[in-house]
Amino acid sequence: MTPDNQSTHMYLLKDICECTVEQQLGVLGVRNQTSVRECMYTNHQITVNEHLAWLSKLVNNEEQKVFAVLKNEQAVGVASVN
């Protein structure tokens, strides 16, 4: 519990395959941030088609689960579990 005079920051992890298209595209925006790209396997700007292909590979993938980190229903991050 937080005191009444403090705001709470609620984040939600949601399976990216269950996200709305808007949220999935928000994840693309997160993935394309420079600070994120610098930590990825490749650091090029991910196209919408590449992002959609990546999403389609996740649909029945039991080896990897990817979650959108949502704040106020907007994608603000990504979490992956292998």
C-alpha positions as CSV (number, residue, x, y, z in Angstrom):
1,M,0.0,0.0,0.0
2,T,1.1,3.5,-0.7
3,P,0.0,6.6,1.2
4,D,-2.8,8.6,-0.4
5,N,-0.4,11.4,-1.3
6,Q,1.9,9.2,-3.4
7,S,1.1,8.2,-7.0
8,T,1.4,4.5,-7.9
9,H,3.0,3.4,-11.1
10,M,1.3,0.3,-12.4
11,Y,3.0,-1.8,-15.0
12,L,1.5,-4.8,-16.7
13,L,3.2,-7.6,-18.5
14,K,1.1,-8.9,-21.4
15,D,1.9,-11.7,-23.8
16,I,2.9,-9.8,-26.9
17,C,0.8,-12.1,-29.1
18,E,-2.3,-11.1,-27.1
19,C,-1.6,-7.3,-27.4
20,T,-3.5,-5.0,-29.7
21,V,-1.9,-4.0,-33.0
22,E,-1.3,-0.6,-31.5
23,Q,0.5,-2.1,-28.5
24,Q,2.5,-4.4,-30.8
25,L,3.6,-1.4,-32.9
26,G,4.5,0.4,-29.7
27,V,6.8,-2.5,-29.0
28,L,8.4,-1.9,-32.4
29,G,9.0,1.7,-31.3
30,V,10.7,0.4,-28.2
31,R,12.8,-2.1,-30.1
32,N,13.9,0.7,-32.5
33,Q,15.1,3.0,-29.7
34,T,18.9,3.6,-30.1
35,S,19.6,2.5,-26.5
36,V,17.7,-0.8,-27.1
37,R,19.2,-1.4,-30.6
38,E,22.7,-1.1,-29.2
39,C,22.0,-4.2,-27.0
40,M,20.4,-6.4,-29.7
41,Y,22.0,-8.9,-32.0
42,T,21.7,-6.5,-34.9
43,N,21.4,-2.7,-34.5
44,H,19.6,-1.7,-37.7
45,Q,16.1,-0.1,-37.7
46,I,13.6,-2.9,-37.6
47,T,11.0,-2.5,-40.4
48,V,7.3,-3.2,-39.8
49,N,7.5,-6.3,-42.0
50,E,10.5,-7.6,-39.9
51,H,8.6,-6.9,-36.7
52,L,5.5,-8.7,-38.0
53,A,7.5,-11.7,-39.1
54,W,9.1,-11.8,-35.6
55,L,5.7,-11.7,-34.0
56,S,4.4,-14.5,-36.2
57,K,7.3,-16.8,-35.0
58,L,6.3,-16.2,-31.4
59,V,2.7,-17.4,-31.7
60,N,3.3,-21.1,-30.9
61,N,6.8,-20.8,-29.6
62,E,7.0,-22.7,-26.3
63,E,10.8,-22.0,-26.1
64,Q,10.5,-18.2,-25.8
65,K,7.8,-16.0,-24.3
66,V,7.8,-12.3,-25.0
67,F,5.8,-9.8,-23.0
68,A,5.0,-6.2,-23.7
69,V,5.6,-4.0,-20.6
70,L,2.5,-1.7,-20.5
71,K,1.9,1.4,-18.6
72,N,-1.6,2.9,-19.1
73,E,-2.1,0.4,-21.9
74,Q,0.9,1.9,-23.8
75,A,4.0,-0.2,-24.6
76,V,7.0,1.1,-22.6
77,G,9.2,-2.0,-22.7
78,V,9.7,-5.6,-23.6
79,A,10.6,-8.6,-21.5
80,S,11.6,-12.0,-22.9
81,V,11.9,-15.3,-21.2
82,N,13.7,-18.3,-22.8
